[in-house]
Amino acid sequence: MPEPEGLSDGEKKRLEYWRHLDVRLEERGMKSGFITPGPHGYVTVALGTSGYAELEAAIYPHSGSIYVTLMLYGGLGDIVAARLMKEKTAIESELGYTLNWKVEEGESEINTNDTGIQIWDKEDWPVQHDWLGDRLEDYQRVLRPRVEAYEKQALTDPEIKQEVERYRQFVEYWKACSQEIQGSTVRFRERELEGGRNTCKFEKIDTGISFGAQGYPDYGAVYVYFGVVDTAGRKLRSTFTDLHNREVAALESDLAEKLEWNDPYVWATLAAKIEDKADWPRQHKWIRATAEKFSRVFKARLGLE
């Protein structure tokens, strides 16, 4: 297959890794297109129809680990995760190995991993890909039927059904916004576009930098936000705090936006109804222009260029 243009060396390596896995999965008898190879450290497979559940295969070269994870999101995901937890013993017995369970409100992960892996050793790829294939098949056999049955039951709840409809609206909204910002100096993280959440993050700038857009239908507003959180270095946090304490007026002048602050975040607001699809072009143009200004101004002020 032709290689997409403009990929970094790391992205090319990851794309090749997943393409080899794709071939191996077909050789093992899984349907063609079960995964979609890409330049990221993960590939995903949807479960059910809601978009709130997915399988993820991931590689972490720095720690030498590979993972297969069941990801569950939102209120529907919480219901499914709780029901799976009640069957933990039976599930692990059917699988023949224990799982790592991280069940939290809004986002749960149920994973298995292998460590001590030389990810970029191509001679070892057949072993790695068979391990991933084994686990993906296990999850399909043991977890998928349960997830889909629990999801179907949960969707009889009117509130959960409404949440899923809102999820689908956000997926469409952020994908349309992503089209608007093509060719911009900012872009959304690929996996965020399928998340169906009210927040969609831009590509990472630096450790501890939180940067994205949000939509709140209940408040009739969309936001672009920028934050320097606890995982950032002390100097970066201190510089950002000084901006809040001493330079708000200058920042508002540079950005041509009224800013609101709640440490460690700052944001600009546009009055908008996300439900009004005809107004999306205006909203998305504002998100693009504001995000570009935030990126340019805060990078310069924080010394991140």
N, C-alpha and C positions, 0 to 999 in steps of 0.2 A: 504494500500500500504506500502511496506517496506520503512523505513526511510533511506535516504542517510547517509553514514558514515561521521564522522568528523564534524558534525554541532555543532555550539555553542548553548547555551540555547536560545539565542535570535532568531537564525535562525530556531530552532525547533518550537518556538512559532509562528513565521511568517508563516512557512510552514503549521502548523495546521490551522491557521486562513484562509489561502487561500484554503485549502482543504475543509473546512466547507463551504466557499463561493461557491466553485465549485459544491458541492452537492446541495446547495440551488438554484443555478441558473438552474440546471437540473430540480429540483422540480418545478420551475417556468415556465418550458417549453422551456428553451434555449437549443441549441444543445449540445450534449456531447462534451467535450473538448473545449468549447468556451474560457475558460482560461486555462492556464497551471500553477498549483500551484508551487511555489518555495519558497526558504528561504529568499527572499528579501522583502523590504517594499512596493513592487508594483508588479502588474501583467499587462501584455499588450495584446492587441488584434489588429492585423493588419487590416488596412482599405485599399481598393484598391489593386493595384498590384505593385506599385512602391517601397514600403518600406518607403516612405516619410511621411506617415500618420499612426497614431496608436492611439487607445484608451488606457488610463492607469488608473487603479484603484490603489489607494495608501493609506497607513496608516502612520500617524505621531504620534506615542504614546506620545512623549514628549509634543506636543502641543495639544493632544487630538483631532485630526482632521482626517477626511477621505475625500478623493477626488476622483472625476472622471474627467479626463482631455482628451481633444483632443490635441494631439501633432502633429505639422507640421514642417517639416524640409526642409532646402535647398531652392533652387530657385523655385522648384515646390511647396513646402509648402508655400512659400511667395505668389505665385499666388493664391493658394486655400484660404489662410487666407484673402487676400485682397477681394476676391469675397464673402467670408462668411461675412466679415465686412459690406459689402453693404446690406446684408440681415439680419443684426443683429436684427432689430425690428421684422421682420417676424419670425425669428428663436426663439427668446425668447417668442413671442406670442404663437407659436406652442408648445413650451415646457411648458409654464405656469409659468416660473420663469426666473430671470435674471441670466446671466453668468458673470464670471470674464474673461475679454479679455486682454491678453498680446500678442500683435501682434508686433513682432520684426523681423528684417531681419535675415534670417538663421534659426530661431527657434521660433515658436509661440505656445502659450498655451491658450486653451479656456476651463475653468474649472468651476466646481461647488463643493462646499464643505459643510460639516457639522462639527460643532465644539462642544466642551464640552463633548467629547466622552471618556468613559473609555474603551480603546481599548481591554484590556486584561480581561475584565469582561465577561466570557463566557456566562453568563445568558443574556447578552445584545447582543450577537452575532446575534441572529435571527433578531433583529431590525436593527443592522448595515448592515447586509447582504441584507436585504430587501431594505434598502435605496440605497445601491450600485447597487442592481439589478434593482431598478426603474430607476436610472440614466443611467445605461448602456443600458437599453431598450430604454429610451428616446433618447439617443445619436444615437443608431442604427436606430431609426425611423425617426428622424429629421435631423441629421447631416450626417449620412453615405451616403444617396443617393446624397446629394449635393457634398460631398467631392469626391465621385467616379466620378460624372459627370464632375466636374471641373478638376479633374486629367486627365481624358480622353481628354478633350479639350486642356489642357496644353501640353500634350505629342505630339501634332501635331507640336509644335515648335521644330525644329532640335536641338537647343542649350539645351533645357530642356531634350530632349530625350537623348542627349549625357551625360548630367549630371546624369541621372538615370542609364545609363550604367556604368558610373564611380562609382556610389554608389554601384551597385551590385558587381563590381570588388573589392571594398574595403571590403564589407561584407565577401566575399570569402577569401580575403587576410588575414584579421584579425582572422577569424576562423581557417585558416590553421596555423597562427602564434600561436594561443592559444593552438593548439595541440602540437606544438613544445615545448612550455614552461610548459607543464604539468609536475608536480613534481619539478618545479623550486621553488626558494624562492620568486618569484614574480608571479602575475597572473593578467589578465585583469579583469576589472569590467564586470560583466555578461551583463549588458544592453548595454555596449559599442560595443559589438561584432555585434549587429544588427543595429548599428547606421549608418553604411555606410559612415562614414566621414573619412577624411584623418588622424585624430587623434584618437588614442585608448588609454584610460587611464588605468593605473594599479590601483589595490586596494588601497584605501586611507591609507596613512601612519599617517597623523596628520592634524589638522586644518591648512589650509593655505599652505599645501604642494601640488604642482601640479607635477605629475610624469606620463609620458606616452611615447608612440612611435608615430611617424608621418611618413607619406609617401607623397612625392611630385613628382608625375609623370612629371610635367612640368620642374622640376629642376633635374630630374634623381637622386634622393637621398632619403634615409630614415634616420630618426633621432631617438635618444633616448634623452629625455629632462628631466630636473629637475628644479623646481622653488619654491621659497618661496615668496608667494604673500601677498598682503596687509592684508588679513584676518588672517595671522599668528601673533603670539605674537611679541612684539617689540624686545625681546631678541633674538628670533629665526631669525628675519629679520636682526638684527645687526650682528649676528654670520655668517650668509650666506654672507652678504656684505663684512665682513672681509676675508672670503675665497677668494672672487673675488679679493680683493685688495692686499692680502699678500701671498696667498698659491696656486696660479694657477699652478705653476711648480710642486709642490708636489702632487697636485691632479692629474695632467696629468701623473705623474709617477705611482701613485697608480692605476689609471684606465687604463693605457696603451692606452690612447686615447687622440687625440688632441681635446681640448675643445674650444667652442665659447661661448661668454657671451653677453647677452643683458638684463640687469637688468629688471625683477627679474629672468631670466631664464639662464640656462647653458645647452649646448647640445653637443653631439658627432654625427658625420655624416658618413654615408657609401654611396659611389657612387653605385647606383642600379636602375634598371629599373623595376618598379612594374608590367609593362605590360608583362615582361618576366617570365612566370609562372615556367619555368624550373629552374630559378634562385632563386625561393622562398626559398628552403631549406637553401641556403647560407645566404640569408637576414634574415630569421627567427632565425637561429643559432646566427647570430651577434646580433640581437635584444635581444635574451635571455641572452647571455653572458654579453652584455653591461648593460642591465637593472639590472642584478644581481650585477654587480660591482657598478653601481650607487647607488643601494639600500644599499649595505654594507658600502661603503665608506662615503656617505653623512649622513646616519644614525649615524655612529660613529662620524663624524666631527661635527654634529649638536646636538649630545647628545640625539638622539631619540630612542636609544635602551633600 
